[in-house]
Amino acid sequence: LGVSRVGIQDNFFELGGHSLLVPRLHAQIQKAFGKALPFAALFQAPTVEQLAEILRQDEVPPQWSSLVVVQPHGTRVPFFCVHGYAGYPHLAKHLGLEQPFYGLVQGLDGKKFFTRVEEIAAAYIKELRMVQPDGPYFLGGHSFGGLVAFEMAQQLHRQGQEIAMLALLDSLKPSSEITESRRDRSAWASICSKISRHLKNLGELPAQAKGGYMLSLLRIVLNQISHRARQGVCEGYLAWGRPLPPRLRTFYISKVLFGGVYHTSAQQYQPVPYKSSLVFFRSQTSTDTQEAFWGSLVDGELKVYNVPGSHLGMLEEPNIQVLADQLKTCLEEASTAAGRMAVLSVTP
């Protein structure tokens, strides 16, 4: 973390830790103590003191592959948040100890990864219903996670379940109209354009600067080769049914899934109209077309809240405090409405 002093009660995430550092920490714990903790353990025990208590146990409790138990306490209906896991601990903290909070992000066990929105949603629903078998459900998702949460709501509706609240945190607008052939042509055109640009730059540079320019290009090419090689190793592990080692797991989730696979999956996803209401939390960098798109898909009300910060910055302090206050209001209103509906449903 680059911190000179760490107390046994200091919180990993409050010291600057984030989800992509979790695998590195777990790898060091496994090396030192010979115990492989579930990746979600650090969300539940984010201090040295709490981790030590887990390590004292003879057996490490099992953990579901995608479910992150961030804040299990409280009497309210749980809130399930898809992806956006860098902000899980902070958002849960601001929502308070009475609001149970669970995250959903695939690949924490380093095993099978789903790539289609519909498949990811179905896998998450199975694990969600292990915690809460029946609705009403409170769902949310950030960025690509919003698409998954939207599809989860659709699938749960078809299963006869009630969705009390669906919250999209600056969620993407799918681009399903981009065809594979157009994507291939645009990729080829991009390569040709880059080659042409670099040749032009070389021609305009003085002789003494050409060597440095070529060296920088070589570094870029070597980085791309390294990326492809590590991706190939990851795919080999998965093809043989073996879990990815922690460092490869971090690379695969951040660089392969979020760096490209999810983008392609979002382009291929074709959402259908949603027969209910939803809440859209809009960052300062969000576009009007995002809001208009989600508004066109809902039969009910579209509530829009403006959150300070960028697409990722809305999950950072102090902006996440604003987001949490707005989300808390929505959860309370949805809980009240769901309670009224429950009373009506049993009234003779």
Secondary structure in CASP SS format (residue, H / E / C, confidence):
PFRMAT SS
TARGET T0000
AUTHOR 0000-0000-0000
METHOD secondary structure of the structure
MODEL  1
L C 1.00
G C 1.00
V C 1.00
S C 1.00
R C 1.00
V C 1.00
G C 1.00
I C 1.00
Q C 1.00
D C 1.00
N C 1.00
F C 1.00
F C 1.00
E C 1.00
L C 1.00
G C 1.00
G C 1.00
H C 1.00
S H 1.00
L H 1.00
L H 1.00
V H 1.00
P H 1.00
R H 1.00
L H 1.00
H H 1.00
A H 1.00
Q H 1.00
I H 1.00
Q H 1.00
K H 1.00
A H 1.00
F H 1.00
G C 1.00
K C 1.00
A C 1.00
L C 1.00
P C 1.00
F C 1.00
A C 1.00
A H 1.00
L H 1.00
F H 1.00
Q H 1.00
A C 1.00
P C 1.00
T C 1.00
V H 1.00
E H 1.00
Q H 1.00
L H 1.00
A H 1.00
E H 1.00
I H 1.00
L H 1.00
R H 1.00
Q C 1.00
D C 1.00
E C 1.00
V C 1.00
P C 1.00
P C 1.00
Q C 1.00
W C 1.00
S C 1.00
S C 1.00
L E 1.00
V E 1.00
V E 1.00
V E 1.00
Q E 1.00
P C 1.00
H C 1.00
G C 1.00
T C 1.00
R C 1.00
V C 1.00
P C 1.00
F E 1.00
F E 1.00
C E 1.00
V E 1.00
H C 1.00
G C 1.00
Y H 1.00
A H 1.00
G H 1.00
Y H 1.00
P H 1.00
H H 1.00
L H 1.00
A H 1.00
K H 1.00
H H 1.00
L H 1.00
G C 1.00
L C 1.00
E C 1.00
Q C 1.00
P C 1.00
F E 1.00
Y E 1.00
G E 1.00
L E 1.00
V C 1.00
Q C 1.00
G C 1.00
L C 1.00
D C 1.00
G C 1.00
K C 1.00
K C 1.00
F C 1.00
F C 1.00
T C 1.00
R C 1.00
V H 1.00
E H 1.00
E H 1.00
I H 1.00
A H 1.00
A H 1.00
A H 1.00
Y H 1.00
I H 1.00
K H 1.00
E H 1.00
L H 1.00
R H 1.00
M H 1.00
V H 1.00
Q C 1.00
P C 1.00
D C 1.00
G C 1.00
P C 1.00
Y E 1.00
F E 1.00
L E 1.00
G E 1.00
G E 1.00
H E 1.00
S C 1.00
F H 1.00
G H 1.00
G H 1.00
L H 1.00
V H 1.00
A H 1.00
F H 1.00
E H 1.00
M H 1.00
A H 1.00
Q H 1.00
Q H 1.00
L H 1.00
H H 1.00
R H 1.00
Q C 1.00
G C 1.00
Q C 1.00
E C 1.00
I E 1.00
A E 1.00
M E 1.00
L E 1.00
A E 1.00
L E 1.00
L E 1.00
D C 1.00
S C 1.00
L C 1.00
K C 1.00
P C 1.00
S C 1.00
S C 1.00
E C 1.00
I C 1.00
T C 1.00
E H 1.00
S H 1.00
R H 1.00
R H 1.00
D H 1.00
R H 1.00
S H 1.00
A H 1.00
W H 1.00
A H 1.00
S H 1.00
I H 1.00
C H 1.00
S H 1.00
K H 1.00
I H 1.00
S H 1.00
R H 1.00
H H 1.00
L H 1.00
K H 1.00
N H 1.00
L H 1.00
G H 1.00
E H 1.00
L C 1.00
P C 1.00
A H 1.00
Q H 1.00
A H 1.00
K H 1.00
G H 1.00
G H 1.00
Y H 1.00
M H 1.00
L H 1.00
S H 1.00
L H 1.00
L H 1.00
R H 1.00
I H 1.00
V H 1.00
L H 1.00
N H 1.00
Q H 1.00
I H 1.00
S H 1.00
H H 1.00
R H 1.00
A H 1.00
R H 1.00
Q H 1.00
G H 1.00
V H 1.00
C H 1.00
E H 1.00
G H 1.00
Y H 1.00
L H 1.00
A H 1.00
W C 1.00
G C 1.00
R C 1.00
P C 1.00
L C 1.00
P C 1.00
P H 1.00
R H 1.00
L H 1.00
R H 1.00
T H 1.00
F H 1.00
Y H 1.00
I H 1.00
S H 1.00
K H 1.00
V H 1.00
L H 1.00
F H 1.00
G H 1.00
G H 1.00
V H 1.00
Y H 1.00
H H 1.00
T H 1.00
S H 1.00
A H 1.00
Q H 1.00
Q H 1.00
Y C 1.00
Q C 1.00
P C 1.00
V C 1.00
P C 1.00
Y E 1.00
K C 1.00
S C 1.00
S C 1.00
L E 1.00
V E 1.00
F E 1.00
F E 1.00
R E 1.00
S C 1.00
Q C 1.00
T C 1.00
S C 1.00
T C 1.00
D H 1.00
T H 1.00
Q H 1.00
E H 1.00
A H 1.00
F H 1.00
W H 1.00
G H 1.00
S H 1.00
L H 1.00
V E 1.00
D C 1.00
G C 1.00
E C 1.00
L E 1.00
K E 1.00
V E 1.00
Y E 1.00
N E 1.00
V C 1.00
P C 1.00
G C 1.00
S C 1.00
H C 1.00
L C 1.00
G H 1.00
M H 1.00
L H 1.00
E C 1.00
E C 1.00
P C 1.00
N H 1.00
I H 1.00
Q H 1.00
V H 1.00
L H 1.00
A H 1.00
D H 1.00
Q H 1.00
L H 1.00
K H 1.00
T H 1.00
C H 1.00
L H 1.00
E H 1.00
E H 1.00
A H 1.00
S H 1.00
T H 1.00
A H 1.00
A H 1.00
G H 1.00
R H 1.00
M H 1.00
A H 1.00
V H 1.00
L H 1.00
S H 1.00
V H 1.00
T C 1.00
P C 1.00
END
